[in-house]
Amino acid sequence: MINVTEKAKEQIVALRAEDGKSNDYNVRVSVKGGGCSGLMYDLDFDNTELDSDEIFEDKGVKILVDKKSLLYL
């Protein structure tokens, strides 16, 4: 389960508007190998829900996570 604080929700709404994205865009979280620095966590807006995504929703914010990245969260 991924929880979203009120402050985080406000920031997500503001960043989405700043990027000119509609409310159809959700937050995508992915984890990638970062070489000798360890893992890199990537946050972006995405309006495509894949069948392989795990979807979390809290306070009206949808968070999409692919199954491979979910192992590291």
N, C-alpha and C positions, 0 to 999 in steps of 0.2 A: 504494500500500500504506500502510495506517495501522498503526502499531505501538503497543502498549499496554505501559507499564512495569508492574512488579509493584506499585509504589506506586499507580499510577493504577487498576489492577484492584482493589486493596483499597478505594480511595476509591469507585469505582463500586459495588462490592458494598455498602458501608456506606450510601451515599446511596440506593440502591435499597431497601434494608431500611428506612431511615428514612422513606422515602416510602410504605412499605407495599406496594411493588410486588413481584410474584413474579419468578422467574427467566425468565419468558416475555417480560419487558420488556427491550428492547435499547436501546443508546444511539443516538439519532438526532442527526446533525450536519447543520445547515443554515446557509446563508450568505444574509443579507438585506442589502439596501441600507440604509445608515445615514445617508443625507443627506450633509451636508458633513463628517461625521466619518469617512466611508469605509464599510467593510463591517462588519456585525455578525455574529458567529458565535454560533449558538444550539445549546445542548446540552440534550437532554431525553430522557426515557424513553418508548419507544413499543413497543407489542406488535403493530403492523401492518407487515408487509413488503409494499411495493408492487412491482408488476412493473417499475417504472421505477427502483427503488432499486439502487444498487451496494452490495454487502454485503461487509464486511471482517470477518475474525475473527482475533483474536490472544489467546492465553492464556485462551481460553474466553469472551472478551467479543466480542459481535457489535456491529458499528457499521454503521448504516444511513445512506446518503447519497444524496439525490436527484441525478439527473444534472446539473441546473443548478448545484447547490452544489458538485459535484465539480470543476467548472472552476476554482474559487477555492481549492481545498485543495492 
